[in-house]
Amino acid sequence: MSTPVLMVTAEQALVEVEGQFQLVSGLPVVDSARRCIGVVVKSDRVRASHGSKTKIADVMTSPAITLSCDKTVTDAAALMLRKKIHRLPIVNQDNQVIGIVTRDDVLRALEAMLKF
């Protein structure tokens, strides 16, 4: 999993997070306690009815599909395949985002497992 994780809030406007999409293709959306409430991805900008002034809450996918930190790479891969998603916020027991796993992370980990 990648840490630290870039996160946004539902109240933010797309214009406020545009720069982050140059670094990553998707971001967990969190509340004030860092609990994951959704995910916003680059392609969500297409649905922005007010352009870059649109609030994240209006375009994010919610509820977020997350994975608890005690799960394995295989669990992450299976969930990503089943749900057809490219990233998974990793959460602790309080549903707070502590990291993120991307498709590339999973593939690298599986490749490393095959080398043994």
N, CA, C and O atoms as a GROMACS GRO file, in nm:
protein
  464
    1MET      N    1   0.084  -0.117   0.000
    1MET     CA    2   0.000   0.000   0.000
    1MET      C    3   0.088   0.122   0.000
    1MET      O    4   0.200   0.121   0.052
    2SER      N    5   0.036   0.227  -0.058
    2SER     CA    6   0.108   0.354  -0.065
    2SER      C    7   0.066   0.443   0.050
    2SER      O    8  -0.053   0.457   0.081
    3THR      N    9   0.165   0.504   0.113
    3THR     CA   10   0.141   0.603   0.217
    3THR      C   11   0.246   0.712   0.200
    3THR      O   12   0.351   0.682   0.144
    4PRO      N   13   0.228   0.831   0.243
    4PRO     CA   14   0.100   0.885   0.285
    4PRO      C   15   0.006   0.895   0.166
    4PRO      O   16   0.048   0.894   0.050
    5VAL      N   17  -0.120   0.906   0.196
    5VAL     CA   18  -0.222   0.907   0.091
    5VAL      C   19  -0.277   1.048   0.075
    5VAL      O   20  -0.306   1.116   0.173
    6LEU      N   21  -0.291   1.091  -0.050
    6LEU     CA   22  -0.357   1.218  -0.077
    6LEU      C   23  -0.507   1.196  -0.058
    6LEU      O   24  -0.563   1.099  -0.109
    7MET      N   25  -0.570   1.287   0.014
    7MET     CA   26  -0.714   1.275   0.040
    7MET      C   27  -0.782   1.409   0.015
    7MET      O   28  -0.718   1.514   0.019
    8VAL      N   29  -0.912   1.404  -0.010
    8VAL     CA   30  -0.992   1.525  -0.029
    8VAL      C   31  -1.117   1.512   0.056
    8VAL      O   32  -1.149   1.406   0.108
    9THR      N   33  -1.189   1.624   0.068
    9THR     CA   34  -1.316   1.622   0.140
    9THR      C   35  -1.430   1.648   0.042
    9THR      O   36  -1.409   1.704  -0.065
   10ALA      N   37  -1.547   1.607   0.081
   10ALA     CA   38  -1.666   1.621  -0.005
   10ALA      C   39  -1.700   1.767  -0.030
   10ALA      O   40  -1.760   1.799  -0.132
   11GLU      N   41  -1.665   1.856   0.062
   11GLU     CA   42  -1.698   1.997   0.050
   11GLU      C   43  -1.607   2.072  -0.046
   11GLU      O   44  -1.642   2.181  -0.090
   12GLN      N   45  -1.493   2.015  -0.079
   12GLN     CA   46  -1.400   2.082  -0.170
   12GLN      C   47  -1.456   2.087  -0.311
   12GLN      O   48  -1.534   2.001  -0.352
   13ALA      N   49  -1.415   2.189  -0.385
   13ALA     CA   50  -1.452   2.200  -0.526
   13ALA      C   51  -1.345   2.130  -0.609
   13ALA      O   52  -1.230   2.119  -0.568
   14LEU      N   53  -1.385   2.084  -0.726
   14LEU     CA   54  -1.290   2.016  -0.815
   14LEU      C   55  -1.168   2.103  -0.843
   14LEU      O   56  -1.056   2.052  -0.851
   15VAL      N   57  -1.188   2.233  -0.857
   15VAL     CA   58  -1.077   2.323  -0.886
   15VAL      C   59  -0.968   2.314  -0.777
   15VAL      O   60  -0.850   2.333  -0.806
   16GLU      N   61  -1.008   2.286  -0.655
   16GLU     CA   62  -0.914   2.277  -0.543
   16GLU      C   63  -0.826   2.153  -0.549
   16GLU      O   64  -0.718   2.150  -0.490
   17VAL      N   65  -0.870   2.050  -0.620
   17VAL     CA   66  -0.797   1.924  -0.621
   17VAL      C   67  -0.740   1.888  -0.758
   17VAL      O   68  -0.678   1.782  -0.773
   18GLU      N   69  -0.761   1.973  -0.857
   18GLU     CA   70  -0.714   1.945  -0.993
   18GLU      C   71  -0.566   1.909  -0.995
   18GLU      O   72  -0.526   1.816  -1.066
   19GLY      N   73  -0.484   1.980  -0.920
   19GLY     CA   74  -0.340   1.954  -0.919
   19GLY      C   75  -0.306   1.814  -0.870
   19GLY      O   76  -0.206   1.756  -0.914
   20GLN      N   77  -0.386   1.760  -0.781
   20GLN     CA   78  -0.360   1.626  -0.730
   20GLN      C   79  -0.383   1.520  -0.836
   20GLN      O   80  -0.322   1.413  -0.832
   21PHE      N   81  -0.470   1.549  -0.932
   21PHE     CA   82  -0.495   1.453  -1.039
   21PHE      C   83  -0.378   1.445  -1.137
   21PHE      O   84  -0.377   1.357  -1.223
   22GLN      N   85  -0.282   1.533  -1.126
   22GLN     CA   86  -0.160   1.520  -1.205
   22GLN      C   87  -0.067   1.417  -1.142
   22GLN      O   88   0.021   1.364  -1.209
   23LEU      N   89  -0.088   1.388  -1.014
   23LEU     CA   90  -0.005   1.292  -0.942
   23LEU      C   91  -0.069   1.154  -0.934
   23LEU      O   92   0.000   1.052  -0.940
   24VAL      N   93  -0.202   1.151  -0.919
   24VAL     CA   94  -0.275   1.025  -0.902
   24VAL      C   95  -0.404   1.030  -0.983
   24VAL      O   96  -0.451   1.138  -1.021
   25SER      N   97  -0.460   0.913  -1.009
   25SER     CA   98  -0.583   0.910  -1.090
   25SER      C   99  -0.710   0.904  -1.006
   25SER      O  100  -0.820   0.920  -1.059
   26GLY      N  101  -0.696   0.881  -0.876
   26GLY     CA  102  -0.812   0.874  -0.789
   26GLY      C  103  -0.775   0.909  -0.647
   26GLY      O  104  -0.662   0.889  -0.604
   27LEU      N  105  -0.873   0.961  -0.574
   27LEU     CA  106  -0.849   1.006  -0.437
   27LEU      C  107  -0.960   0.962  -0.344
   27LEU      O  108  -1.078   0.969  -0.380
   28PRO      N  109  -0.925   0.915  -0.224
   28PRO     CA  110  -1.028   0.888  -0.125
   28PRO      C  111  -1.090   1.020  -0.078
   28PRO      O  112  -1.020   1.120  -0.062
   29VAL      N  113  -1.220   1.017  -0.056
   29VAL     CA  114  -1.291   1.132  -0.001
   29VAL      C  115  -1.318   1.099   0.146
   29VAL      O  116  -1.376   0.995   0.177
   30VAL      N  117  -1.276   1.188   0.235
   30VAL     CA  118  -1.287   1.161   0.378
   30VAL      C  119  -1.367   1.270   0.448
   30VAL      O  120  -1.381   1.382   0.400
   31ASP      N  121  -1.420   1.231   0.565
   31ASP     CA  122  -1.489   1.330   0.649
   31ASP      C  123  -1.386   1.392   0.744
   31ASP      O  124  -1.266   1.367   0.730
   32SER      N  125  -1.432   1.471   0.839
   32SER     CA  126  -1.340   1.542   0.929
   32SER      C  127  -1.260   1.449   1.019
   32SER      O  128  -1.156   1.488   1.073
   33ALA      N  129  -1.306   1.325   1.036
   33ALA     CA  130  -1.233   1.227   1.117
   33ALA      C  131  -1.148   1.133   1.031
   33ALA      O  132  -1.099   1.031   1.080
   34ARG      N  133  -1.130   1.166   0.903
   34ARG     CA  134  -1.053   1.088   0.806
   34ARG      C  135  -1.117   0.954   0.774
   34ARG      O  136  -1.049   0.862   0.728
   35ARG      N  137  -1.249   0.941   0.800
   35ARG     CA  138  -1.322   0.820   0.762
   35ARG      C  139  -1.355   0.828   0.614
   35ARG      O  140  -1.396   0.934   0.565
   36CYS      N  141  -1.337   0.718   0.544
   36CYS     CA  142  -1.358   0.716   0.400
   36CYS      C  143  -1.508   0.716   0.369
   36CYS      O  144  -1.580   0.625   0.411
   37ILE      N  145  -1.554   0.818   0.296
   37ILE     CA  146  -1.696   0.828   0.260
   37ILE      C  147  -1.719   0.814   0.110
   37ILE      O  148  -1.833   0.806   0.065
   38GLY      N  149  -1.611   0.813   0.033
   38GLY     CA  150  -1.625   0.801  -0.111
   38GLY      C  151  -1.490   0.801  -0.180
   38GLY      O  152  -1.386   0.804  -0.116
   39VAL      N  153  -1.496   0.797  -0.312
   39VAL     CA  154  -1.376   0.804  -0.396
   39VAL      C  155  -1.409   0.894  -0.514
   39VAL      O  156  -1.518   0.886  -0.570
   40VAL      N  157  -1.314   0.978  -0.553
   40VAL     CA  158  -1.329   1.060  -0.672
   40VAL      C  159  -1.213   1.028  -0.765
   40VAL      O  160  -1.098   1.019  -0.722
   41VAL      N  161  -1.244   1.010  -0.894
   41VAL     CA  162  -1.142   0.977  -0.994
   41VAL      C  163  -1.144   1.082  -1.104
   41VAL      O  164  -1.240   1.158  -1.119
   42LYS      N  165  -1.036   1.085  -1.182
   42LYS     CA  166  -1.024   1.183  -1.290
   42LYS      C  167  -1.148   1.187  -1.378
   42LYS      O  168  -1.196   1.294  -1.414
   43SER      N  169  -1.197   1.071  -1.413
   43SER     CA  170  -1.310   1.066  -1.507
   43SER      C  171  -1.440   1.121  -1.447
   43SER      O  172  -1.534   1.149  -1.521
   44ASP      N  173  -1.447   1.136  -1.316
   44ASP     CA  174  -1.566   1.195  -1.254
   44ASP      C  175  -1.584   1.341  -1.295
   44ASP      O  176  -1.695   1.394  -1.286
   45ARG      N  177  -1.479   1.405  -1.340
   45ARG     CA  178  -1.488   1.546  -1.381
   45ARG      C  179  -1.587   1.564  -1.496
   45ARG      O  180  -1.643   1.672  -1.513
   46VAL      N  181  -1.608   1.460  -1.575
   46VAL     CA  182  -1.702   1.466  -1.688
   46VAL      C  183  -1.844   1.495  -1.638
   46VAL      O  184  -1.922   1.561  -1.707
   47ARG      N  185  -1.877   1.445  -1.519
   47ARG     CA  186  -2.011   1.463  -1.464
   47ARG      C  187  -2.028   1.595  -1.389
   47ARG      O  188  -2.134   1.619  -1.332
   48ALA      N  189  -1.927   1.679  -1.389
   48ALA     CA  190  -1.932   1.804  -1.312
   48ALA      C  191  -2.024   1.904  -1.379
   48ALA      O  192  -1.989   1.963  -1.481
   49SER      N  193  -2.141   1.923  -1.321
   49SER     CA  194  -2.242   2.011  -1.381
   49SER      C  195  -2.204   2.159  -1.374
   49SER      O  196  -2.252   2.238  -1.454
   50HIS      N  197  -2.120   2.196  -1.280
   50HIS     CA  198  -2.077   2.335  -1.266
   50HIS      C  199  -1.928   2.350  -1.295
   50HIS      O  200  -1.861   2.437  -1.240
   51GLY      N  201  -1.879   2.265  -1.382
   51GLY     CA  202  -1.737   2.271  -1.418
   51GLY      C  203  -1.648   2.251  -1.297
   51GLY      O  204  -1.678   2.170  -1.210
   52SER      N  205  -1.540   2.323  -1.293
   52SER     CA  206  -1.443   2.305  -1.186
   52SER      C  207  -1.493   2.357  -1.051
   52SER      O  208  -1.430   2.332  -0.948
   53LYS      N  209  -1.607   2.428  -1.049
   53LYS     CA  210  -1.664   2.474  -0.922
   53LYS      C  211  -1.752   2.368  -0.856
   53LYS      O  212  -1.799   2.387  -0.744
   54THR      N  213  -1.775   2.258  -0.925
   54THR     CA  214  -1.858   2.149  -0.872
   54THR      C  215  -1.793   2.092  -0.747
   54THR      O  216  -1.671   2.075  -0.741
   55LYS      N  217  -1.874   2.064  -0.648
   55LYS     CA  218  -1.826   2.003  -0.524
   55LYS      C  219  -1.795   1.855  -0.547
   55LYS      O  220  -1.860   1.788  -0.626
   56ILE      N  221  -1.694   1.807  -0.477
   56ILE     CA  222  -1.656   1.666  -0.484
   56ILE      C  223  -1.777   1.578  -0.451
   56ILE      O  224  -1.797   1.474  -0.513
   57ALA      N  225  -1.858   1.619  -0.355
   57ALA     CA  226  -1.975   1.541  -0.313
   57ALA      C  227  -2.069   1.513  -0.429
   57ALA      O  228  -2.139   1.411  -0.429
   58ASP      N  229  -2.073   1.602  -0.527
   58ASP     CA  230  -2.165   1.587  -0.640
   58ASP      C  231  -2.118   1.487  -0.746
   58ASP      O  232  -2.198   1.444  -0.829
   59VAL      N  233  -1.990   1.451  -0.743
   59VAL     CA  234  -1.938   1.362  -0.847
   59VAL      C  235  -1.871   1.235  -0.793
   59VAL      O  236  -1.842   1.143  -0.870
   60MET      N  237  -1.847   1.230  -0.664
   60MET     CA  238  -1.776   1.114  -0.608
   60MET      C  239  -1.863   0.989  -0.610
   60MET      O  240  -1.985   0.996  -0.617
   61THR      N  241  -1.796   0.875  -0.605
   61THR     CA  242  -1.865   0.748  -0.589
   61THR      C  243  -1.874   0.719  -0.440
   61THR      O  244  -1.773   0.720  -0.369
   62SER      N  245  -1.995   0.694  -0.394
   62SER     CA  246  -2.017   0.669  -0.252
   62SER      C  247  -2.128   0.567  -0.236
   62SER      O  248  -2.227   0.572  -0.309
   63PRO      N  249  -2.116   0.477  -0.143
   63PRO     CA  250  -2.006   0.461  -0.049
   63PRO      C  251  -1.882   0.406  -0.119
   63PRO      O  252  -1.890   0.342  -0.223
   64ALA      N  253  -1.768   0.432  -0.058
   64ALA     CA  254  -1.642   0.384  -0.113
   64ALA      C  255  -1.628   0.234  -0.090
   64ALA      O  256  -1.673   0.181   0.012
   65ILE      N  257  -1.566   0.169  -0.184
   65ILE     CA  258  -1.525   0.030  -0.164
   65ILE      C  259  -1.387   0.037  -0.102
   65ILE      O  260  -1.294   0.090  -0.163
   66THR      N  261  -1.374  -0.015   0.019
   66THR     CA  262  -1.248  -0.008   0.092
   66THR      C  263  -1.205  -0.149   0.132
   66THR      O  264  -1.280  -0.245   0.117
   67LEU      N  265  -1.084  -0.158   0.184
   67LEU     CA  266  -1.032  -0.285   0.233
   67LEU      C  267  -0.967  -0.259   0.368
   67LEU      O  268  -0.894  -0.161   0.385
   68SER      N  269  -0.994  -0.346   0.463
   68SER     CA  270  -0.934  -0.328   0.595
   68SER      C  271  -0.786  -0.366   0.591
   68SER      O  272  -0.743  -0.448   0.510
   69CYS      N  273  -0.710  -0.305   0.680
   69CYS     CA  274  -0.565  -0.319   0.679
   69CYS      C  275  -0.517  -0.459   0.715
   69CYS      O  276  -0.399  -0.489   0.698
   70ASP      N  277  -0.604  -0.545   0.764
   70ASP     CA  278  -0.562  -0.681   0.799
   70ASP      C  279  -0.578  -0.780   0.684
   70ASP      O  280  -0.552  -0.899   0.701
   71LYS      N  281  -0.621  -0.734   0.568
   71LYS     CA  282  -0.641  -0.820   0.452
   71LYS      C  283  -0.512  -0.837   0.372
   71LYS      O  284  -0.415  -0.764   0.394
   72THR      N  285  -0.510  -0.933   0.282
   72THR     CA  286  -0.390  -0.966   0.204
   72THR      C  287  -0.395  -0.904   0.064
   72THR      O  288  -0.496  -0.850   0.021
   73VAL      N  289  -0.283  -0.915  -0.004
   73VAL     CA  290  -0.275  -0.871  -0.143
   73VAL      C  291  -0.374  -0.950  -0.228
   73VAL      O  292  -0.437  -0.895  -0.318
   74THR      N  293  -0.386  -1.077  -0.201
   74THR     CA  294  -0.480  -1.161  -0.274
   74THR      C  295  -0.623  -1.113  -0.252
   74THR      O  296  -0.703  -1.110  -0.346
   75ASP      N  297  -0.656  -1.075  -0.130
   75ASP     CA  298  -0.788  -1.019  -0.100
   75ASP      C  299  -0.811  -0.891  -0.181
   75ASP      O  300  -0.919  -0.871  -0.237
   76ALA      N  301  -0.709  -0.806  -0.187
   76ALA     CA  302  -0.720  -0.681  -0.262
   76ALA      C  303  -0.742  -0.709  -0.410
   76ALA      O  304  -0.828  -0.648  -0.474
   77ALA      N  305  -0.664  -0.801  -0.464
   77ALA     CA  306  -0.676  -0.835  -0.607
   77ALA      C  307  -0.815  -0.889  -0.638
   77ALA      O  308  -0.877  -0.850  -0.737
   78ALA      N  309  -0.863  -0.978  -0.555
   78ALA     CA  310  -0.995  -1.038  -0.579
   78ALA      C  311  -1.105  -0.933  -0.573
   78ALA      O  312  -1.195  -0.934  -0.658
   79LEU      N  313  -1.099  -0.845  -0.476
   79LEU     CA  314  -1.200  -0.740  -0.463
   79LEU      C  315  -1.195  -0.644  -0.582
   79LEU      O  316  -1.298  -0.605  -0.635
   80MET      N  317  -1.075  -0.606  -0.622
   80MET     CA  318  -1.061  -0.514  -0.735
   80MET      C  319  -1.115  -0.577  -0.863
   80MET      O  320  -1.180  -0.509  -0.943
   81LEU      N  321  -1.089  -0.704  -0.883
   81LEU     CA  322  -1.142  -0.773  -1.001
   81LEU      C  323  -1.294  -0.783  -0.997
   81LEU      O  324  -1.362  -0.756  -1.096
   82ARG      N  325  -1.345  -0.824  -0.881
   82ARG     CA  326  -1.490  -0.843  -0.867
   82ARG      C  327  -1.567  -0.713  -0.885
   82ARG      O  328  -1.673  -0.711  -0.947
   83LYS      N  329  -1.514  -0.605  -0.831
   83LYS     CA  330  -1.583  -0.475  -0.836
   83LYS      C  331  -1.541  -0.390  -0.957
   83LYS      O  332  -1.597  -0.283  -0.981
   84LYS      N  333  -1.442  -0.440  -1.032
   84LYS     CA  334  -1.391  -0.368  -1.151
   84LYS      C  335  -1.345  -0.227  -1.115
   84LYS      O  336  -1.385  -0.128  -1.177
   85ILE      N  337  -1.259  -0.220  -1.014
   85ILE     CA  338  -1.204  -0.092  -0.970
   85ILE      C  339  -1.051  -0.094  -0.979
   85ILE      O  340  -0.990  -0.201  -0.987
   86HIS      N  341  -0.992   0.023  -0.978
   86HIS     CA  342  -0.848   0.037  -1.000
   86HIS      C  343  -0.770   0.073  -0.875
   86HIS      O  344  -0.647   0.070  -0.874
   87ARG      N  345  -0.841   0.109  -0.769
   87ARG     CA  346  -0.775   0.147  -0.645
   87ARG      C  347  -0.863   0.116  -0.527
   87ARG      O  348  -0.986   0.115  -0.538
   88LEU      N  349  -0.800   0.090  -0.413
   88LEU     CA  350  -0.873   0.060  -0.290
   88LEU      C  351  -0.815   0.141  -0.175
   88LEU      O  352  -0.698   0.123  -0.140
   89PRO      N  353  -0.893   0.229  -0.115
   89PRO     CA  354  -0.846   0.290   0.008
   89PRO      C  355  -0.835   0.181   0.116
   89PRO      O  356  -0.924   0.097   0.130
   90ILE      N  357  -0.727   0.185   0.191
   90ILE     CA  358  -0.706   0.091   0.300
   90ILE      C  359  -0.743   0.163   0.429
   90ILE      O  360  -0.696   0.274   0.455
   91VAL      N  361  -0.827   0.099   0.508
   91VAL     CA  362  -0.879   0.163   0.629
   91VAL      C  363  -0.847   0.081   0.754
   91VAL      O  364  -0.829  -0.040   0.748
   92ASN      N  365  -0.840   0.153   0.867
   92ASN     CA  366  -0.822   0.086   0.995
   92ASN      C  367  -0.958   0.047   1.053
   92ASN      O  368  -1.060   0.060   0.985
   93GLN      N  369  -0.960   0.001   1.175
   93GLN     CA  370  -1.084  -0.046   1.237
   93GLN      C  371  -1.188   0.064   1.255
   93GLN      O  372  -1.306   0.035   1.274
   94ASP      N  373  -1.145   0.190   1.250
   94ASP     CA  374  -1.238   0.303   1.262
   94ASP      C  375  -1.278   0.359   1.126
   94ASP      O  376  -1.337   0.467   1.118
   95ASN      N  377  -1.247   0.286   1.018
   95ASN     CA  378  -1.276   0.326   0.880
   95ASN      C  379  -1.199   0.451   0.837
   95ASN      O  380  -1.240   0.520   0.744
   96GLN      N  381  -1.088   0.479   0.905
   96GLN     CA  382  -1.004   0.592   0.869
   96GLN      C  383  -0.904   0.547   0.763
   96GLN      O  384  -0.846   0.439   0.773
   97VAL      N  385  -0.884   0.630   0.663
   97VAL     CA  386  -0.790   0.598   0.556
   97VAL      C  387  -0.647   0.603   0.609
   97VAL      O  388  -0.604   0.703   0.666
   98ILE      N  389  -0.575   0.492   0.589
   98ILE     CA  390  -0.434   0.487   0.630
   98ILE      C  391  -0.341   0.460   0.513
   98ILE      O  392  -0.219   0.467   0.527
   99GLY      N  393  -0.398   0.431   0.396
   99GLY     CA  394  -0.318   0.405   0.277
   99GLY      C  395  -0.408   0.380   0.159
   99GLY      O  396  -0.531   0.389   0.169
  100ILE      N  397  -0.346   0.348   0.046
  100ILE     CA  398  -0.422   0.316  -0.073
  100ILE      C  399  -0.345   0.210  -0.152
  100ILE      O  400  -0.222   0.212  -0.156
  101VAL      N  401  -0.419   0.119  -0.212
  101VAL     CA  402  -0.360   0.016  -0.297
  101VAL      C  403  -0.414   0.036  -0.438
  101VAL      O  404  -0.535   0.045  -0.458
  102THR      N  405  -0.323   0.042  -0.533
  102THR     CA  406  -0.363   0.056  -0.672
  102THR      C  407  -0.343  -0.077  -0.745
  102THR      O  408  -0.282  -0.170  -0.692
  103ARG      N  409  -0.394  -0.083  -0.863
  103ARG     CA  410  -0.376  -0.201  -0.947
  103ARG      C  411  -0.227  -0.231  -0.966
  103ARG      O  412  -0.186  -0.346  -0.960
  104ASP      N  413  -0.148  -0.128  -0.988
  104ASP     CA  414  -0.003  -0.146  -1.003
  104ASP      C  415   0.060  -0.204  -0.877
  104ASP      O  416   0.147  -0.290  -0.885
  105ASP      N  417   0.017  -0.155  -0.760
  105ASP     CA  418   0.069  -0.208  -0.633
  105ASP      C  419   0.042  -0.358  -0.622
  105ASP      O  420   0.131  -0.435  -0.584
  106VAL      N  421  -0.080  -0.398  -0.656
  106VAL     CA  422  -0.119  -0.539  -0.648
  106VAL      C  423  -0.035  -0.623  -0.745
  106VAL      O  424   0.015  -0.729  -0.708
  107LEU      N  425  -0.020  -0.575  -0.868
  107LEU     CA  426   0.057  -0.650  -0.967
  107LEU      C  427   0.203  -0.664  -0.925
  107LEU      O  428   0.262  -0.771  -0.942
  108ARG      N  429   0.263  -0.558  -0.871
  108ARG     CA  430   0.402  -0.567  -0.825
  108ARG      C  431   0.415  -0.667  -0.710
  108ARG      O  432   0.511  -0.745  -0.706
  109ALA      N  433   0.321  -0.665  -0.617
  109ALA     CA  434   0.326  -0.758  -0.504
  109ALA      C  435   0.308  -0.902  -0.549
  109ALA      O  436   0.377  -0.991  -0.500
  110LEU      N  437   0.217  -0.925  -0.642
  110LEU     CA  438   0.197  -1.060  -0.692
  110LEU      C  439   0.319  -1.108  -0.770
  110LEU      O  440   0.357  -1.225  -0.761
  111GLU      N  441   0.380  -1.020  -0.845
  111GLU     CA  442   0.502  -1.057  -0.918
  111GLU      C  443   0.613  -1.096  -0.820
  111GLU      O  444   0.684  -1.194  -0.842
  112ALA      N  445   0.626  -1.018  -0.712
  112ALA     CA  446   0.728  -1.049  -0.610
  112ALA      C  447   0.701  -1.184  -0.546
  112ALA      O  448   0.795  -1.259  -0.517
  113MET      N  449   0.574  -1.218  -0.524
  113MET     CA  450   0.538  -1.347  -0.464
  113MET      C  451   0.576  -1.461  -0.559
  113MET      O  452   0.614  -1.568  -0.512
  114LEU      N  453   0.566  -1.440  -0.687
  114LEU     CA  454   0.598  -1.545  -0.785
  114LEU      C  455   0.747  -1.572  -0.795
  114LEU      O  456   0.787  -1.679  -0.842
  115LYS      N  457   0.828  -1.479  -0.754
  115LYS     CA  458   0.974  -1.494  -0.762
  115LYS      C  459   1.028  -1.589  -0.656
  115LYS      O  460   1.143  -1.632  -0.666
  116PHE      N  461   0.950  -1.622  -0.556
  116PHE     CA  462   0.997  -1.710  -0.449
  116PHE      C  463   0.979  -1.853  -0.483
  116PHE      O  464   1.014  -1.940  -0.404
   0.00000   0.00000   0.00000
